[in-house]
Amino acid sequence: MSIHRLSLNQATIKHASLSQALEVTAAAGIEAIGLWREPVAEVGLARAATMLAASGLRFSSLCRTGFATDPEGPTRRAAIDENLRGIDETATLAGAGAPGSAAVLVLVAGGLPEGSRDLVGARSRFAEALDELAPHAAAAGVTLAIEALHPMYASDRAVVSTLAQALDLAAPYAPETVGVVIDSFHVWWDPALLPSIERAGAEGRIASYQACDWRTPLPADVLLSRVYPGEGMIDFATMTRAVEQAGYAGDIEVELFHADIWADDFAAVAQRTADGYAGAVAPYLSAARA
């Protein structure tokens, strides 16, 4: 069973402390982890970096910032400040991870501001936020990775719904400064997905690939819909081959939001994640990179 390049995103074991998440990931034979800002903040950045270094794990990304679609004012200024802090946190954690770690900060654009119906304006304000953040990211050696979310989240979470939209937003910046996340759960439905992946590779902008499955019927809380790779209906063979052919050679995260998964034993979740990845994703990685 090959789980090379698998990274366990910490959200998959949401209720684990940072210490538990690092221990469980390593014990499962998984070599990389994607962290979330809240558990890092609980122990403090310096302590988190020390713990990560001691674990021997690669660092694949930090989730998440963004949420910068409000008009100018205190709320927007606070969001920009959070993003700037997230950049610094990412640089520190990437430096503490094992060789092969990636200084990637995941950005979720944010939804419509309260009372607004101006979708175009919200996207424009997120683009303006990138203008503010990109110089700091470049100086820190961090890649801002824009994550397109499924259109059902456009109103409250992300006004960026397709990989092509994310690439258009990234286009004004150097690819090492602003890239994109290809999250299977969010983009599998898109008729333009394969040419968008090809474009992302040609532009050198694939900063992260997340392999999570979609299974219907969706639960009442659609945010908690992500299931293990291979347990839904996403064609991972085609998508994974396309990402590989586009030149992506980094770690591949499994990031699951599901109440039943969160209620399960942490070690059991890590093992089932590894099994799902080995069966649904790993067989389609090129031999040179697997």
matplotlib code that plots the C-alpha trace (Angstrom):
import matplotlib.pyplot as plt

x = [0.0, 1.6, 0.8, 3.8, 3.0, -0.1, -0.6, -3.3, -5.0, -5.6, -9.3, -9.8, -9.2, -10.8, -11.0, -7.4, -5.0, -1.9, 0.2, -2.4, -2.6, 1.2, 1.4, -1.5, -0.2, 3.3, 2.0, -0.1, 3.1, 1.9, 4.8, 3.2, 0.5, -1.5, -2.2, -5.0, -4.4, -6.6, -4.8, -1.5, -2.7, -3.8, -0.1, 1.5, 3.4, 6.9, 5.8, 3.9, 7.0, 9.1, 6.5, 6.3, 10.1, 10.2, 7.6, 9.7, 6.7, 6.6, 4.4, 2.1, -0.1, -1.7, -5.4, -6.7, -7.1, -8.8, -12.4, -11.6, -14.7, -16.0, -15.9, -13.3, -13.7, -12.7, -13.9, -11.9, -8.8, -9.0, -9.3, -6.2, -4.3, -5.3, -4.0, -0.7, -0.3, -1.2, 1.6, 4.1, 2.8, 3.1, 6.7, 7.6, 5.9, 7.3, 10.7, 10.1, 8.8, 10.9, 12.7, 10.2, 7.8, 5.8, 5.2, 1.6, -1.2, -4.7, -7.0, -10.7, -12.1, -15.1, -18.8, -21.1, -21.0, -24.1, -27.0, -25.1, -26.1, -23.1, -21.2, -18.9, -18.0, -17.2, -14.8, -13.2, -12.6, -10.9, -8.7, -7.8, -6.9, -4.4, -2.7, -2.1, -1.0, 1.2, 4.2, 4.3, 3.9, 6.7, 9.1, 8.3, 8.7, 5.0, 2.6, -0.9, -3.1, -6.5, -9.1, -12.2, -15.2, -18.3, -20.9, -23.2, -20.9, -20.7, -23.1, -21.4, -17.9, -16.3, -17.3, -14.6, -16.2, -14.1, -10.4, -10.5, -11.7, -8.9, -6.3, -7.6, -7.2, -3.7, -2.6, -1.2, 1.4, 4.4, 3.3, 5.5, 3.6, 0.0, -1.1, -4.2, -5.5, -7.2, -9.7, -11.5, -14.6, -15.1, -14.2, -15.0, -18.3, -16.7, -17.0, -13.8, -11.8, -9.3, -8.3, -8.1, -5.8, -3.7, -3.6, -2.7, 0.3, 1.4, 1.4, 3.1, 0.4, -0.7, 0.3, -1.8, -4.0, -6.6, -8.3, -11.7, -14.8, -18.4, -21.2, -24.9, -27.3, -25.5, -26.2, -28.3, -25.2, -23.6, -20.3, -19.9, -20.1, -16.6, -15.9, -12.8, -11.4, -13.0, -16.2, -18.1, -18.4, -15.4, -13.2, -9.8, -8.1, -8.7, -8.2, -5.0, -3.5, -4.3, -2.7, 0.4, 0.6, 0.4, 3.6, 2.5, 4.8, 4.0, 2.1, -1.6, -3.8, -6.9, -9.1, -12.4, -15.3, -17.9, -19.6, -19.2, -15.5, -14.9, -16.6, -14.4, -11.1, -8.3, -6.0, -8.8, -9.5, -5.8, -5.7, -8.9, -7.5, -4.4, -6.4, -8.6, -5.7, -3.8, -6.8, -8.3, -5.4, -1.9, -2.4, -2.7, 0.5, 3.4, 6.1, 8.7, 6.9, 5.0]
y = [0.0, 3.3, 6.4, 8.4, 12.1, 11.8, 14.7, 14.5, 17.8, 18.5, 19.3, 15.6, 15.0, 18.3, 17.6, 16.4, 18.8, 19.7, 17.2, 14.5, 15.3, 15.2, 11.9, 10.2, 11.3, 10.0, 6.7, 6.0, 6.3, 9.5, 11.8, 15.2, 17.3, 20.3, 22.5, 24.9, 28.2, 27.7, 24.6, 26.4, 29.5, 27.3, 26.4, 29.5, 29.7, 29.1, 26.1, 24.7, 25.1, 23.2, 20.4, 20.2, 20.0, 17.2, 15.2, 14.8, 15.5, 17.7, 20.8, 20.9, 24.0, 26.3, 26.8, 29.3, 33.1, 35.2, 36.3, 39.7, 40.7, 43.5, 47.1, 49.3, 49.8, 48.2, 44.7, 44.7, 46.1, 43.3, 40.7, 42.1, 42.0, 38.4, 37.5, 39.2, 37.2, 34.1, 34.7, 35.0, 31.9, 29.9, 31.0, 29.9, 26.5, 25.7, 26.4, 24.0, 21.2, 18.3, 18.8, 19.1, 21.3, 23.8, 27.4, 27.5, 29.6, 28.6, 31.5, 31.3, 34.4, 35.0, 35.3, 38.2, 40.9, 41.1, 42.5, 42.6, 41.0, 42.4, 39.2, 41.0, 43.7, 41.1, 39.3, 42.7, 43.5, 40.1, 40.9, 44.2, 42.3, 40.3, 43.5, 44.3, 40.8, 39.8, 42.0, 40.6, 37.0, 37.5, 38.9, 36.0, 33.3, 32.2, 31.2, 32.5, 29.6, 30.6, 27.9, 27.9, 26.5, 24.8, 27.3, 26.3, 28.2, 31.4, 33.4, 32.7, 31.4, 31.9, 34.1, 32.3, 29.1, 27.8, 27.0, 29.4, 32.3, 31.5, 31.5, 34.8, 36.3, 34.9, 36.1, 39.5, 38.0, 35.8, 32.1, 31.5, 34.3, 33.6, 30.1, 27.9, 24.9, 22.2, 20.7, 17.8, 18.2, 21.7, 21.5, 18.0, 19.1, 21.9, 21.2, 23.3, 21.5, 19.7, 22.7, 24.7, 22.2, 22.2, 26.1, 26.0, 23.7, 25.8, 28.9, 27.1, 27.9, 24.6, 25.1, 22.3, 19.3, 18.1, 14.7, 14.5, 12.7, 13.8, 11.5, 12.1, 12.7, 15.5, 16.0, 18.9, 20.9, 20.8, 22.1, 18.7, 16.6, 15.6, 11.8, 9.6, 9.2, 6.3, 6.4, 8.8, 9.5, 11.7, 10.3, 10.5, 8.6, 11.4, 14.3, 12.9, 12.1, 15.6, 17.2, 15.1, 15.8, 19.5, 19.2, 19.1, 17.0, 18.1, 16.5, 15.6, 16.5, 14.7, 17.3, 15.9, 17.8, 15.3, 14.8, 11.0, 11.2, 13.9, 11.6, 8.6, 7.5, 9.7, 6.7, 5.0, 8.1, 8.4, 4.7, 5.0, 8.1, 6.3, 3.3, 5.6, 7.5, 4.3, 2.9, 6.0, 8.4, 6.7, 4.3, 7.3, 9.0, 8.7, 6.2, 8.9, 10.9, 8.2]
z = [0.0, -1.1, 0.8, -0.5, -0.8, 1.4, 3.8, 6.5, 6.8, 10.5, 9.8, 9.2, 12.9, 14.0, 17.7, 18.1, 19.7, 17.8, 19.8, 19.1, 15.4, 15.0, 16.9, 15.1, 11.6, 12.2, 13.8, 10.7, 8.5, 6.9, 6.2, 6.0, 7.7, 6.8, 9.9, 10.9, 12.5, 15.5, 17.0, 16.3, 18.2, 21.1, 21.9, 20.4, 17.1, 18.6, 20.5, 17.5, 15.3, 17.9, 18.0, 14.2, 14.0, 16.6, 14.7, 11.6, 9.4, 6.3, 6.5, 3.4, 4.1, 6.7, 6.6, 6.3, 5.8, 3.1, 3.9, 2.5, 0.6, 2.9, 1.9, 3.4, 7.1, 10.5, 9.4, 6.3, 8.1, 10.7, 7.9, 6.1, 9.4, 10.0, 6.5, 7.2, 10.4, 8.5, 6.1, 8.9, 10.6, 7.4, 6.9, 10.4, 10.2, 6.8, 8.1, 11.0, 8.9, 7.5, 4.1, 1.3, 3.3, 1.4, 2.5, 1.3, 2.9, 1.8, 1.0, 1.0, -0.6, 1.7, 0.8, 0.3, 3.0, 5.2, 3.2, -0.1, -3.4, -5.3, -6.2, -8.8, -6.3, -3.6, -6.0, -6.9, -3.2, -2.8, -5.7, -4.1, -0.9, -2.9, -4.0, -0.3, 0.7, -2.2, -1.4, 2.2, 1.0, -1.6, 1.1, 3.4, 0.7, 1.1, -1.6, -1.3, -2.6, -3.7, -3.1, -5.3, -3.4, -4.9, -6.0, -3.1, -0.8, -2.9, -0.7, 2.7, 2.2, -1.2, -4.1, -6.1, -7.5, -10.3, -10.8, -13.8, -11.6, -9.1, -11.9, -13.2, -9.8, -9.4, -12.9, -12.0, -9.6, -9.7, -9.5, -6.4, -4.7, -5.7, -6.8, -6.5, -4.6, -6.6, -4.2, -5.8, -3.6, -4.8, -8.5, -9.7, -11.3, -13.5, -17.3, -17.7, -15.0, -17.2, -19.3, -16.2, -14.6, -17.7, -17.6, -13.9, -14.7, -17.6, -15.4, -12.6, -10.1, -8.6, -4.9, -3.5, -4.5, -2.1, -2.6, -0.9, -2.2, -2.9, -1.9, -2.2, -0.6, 1.1, 4.8, 6.0, 6.8, 3.4, 4.9, 6.5, 3.3, 2.5, 2.6, 2.3, -1.3, -3.0, -1.0, -3.4, -7.0, -8.0, -10.8, -9.1, -11.8, -14.4, -12.0, -10.4, -13.8, -15.0, -11.9, -12.4, -16.1, -15.2, -13.3, -9.6, -7.5, -4.0, -1.2, -1.6, 1.3, 2.4, 4.2, 5.5, 7.1, 8.3, 11.7, 11.7, 10.8, 13.5, 16.1, 15.2, 16.9, 15.6, 14.8, 13.0, 10.9, 9.9, 8.9, 6.8, 5.2, 4.3, 2.9, 0.8, -0.6, -1.4, -3.3, -5.0, -5.6, -5.3, -8.3, -10.6, -9.6, -12.0, -11.0, -11.0, -8.3, -6.4]

ax = plt.figure().add_subplot(projection="3d")
ax.plot(x, y, z, "-o")
ax.set_aspect("equal")
plt.show()
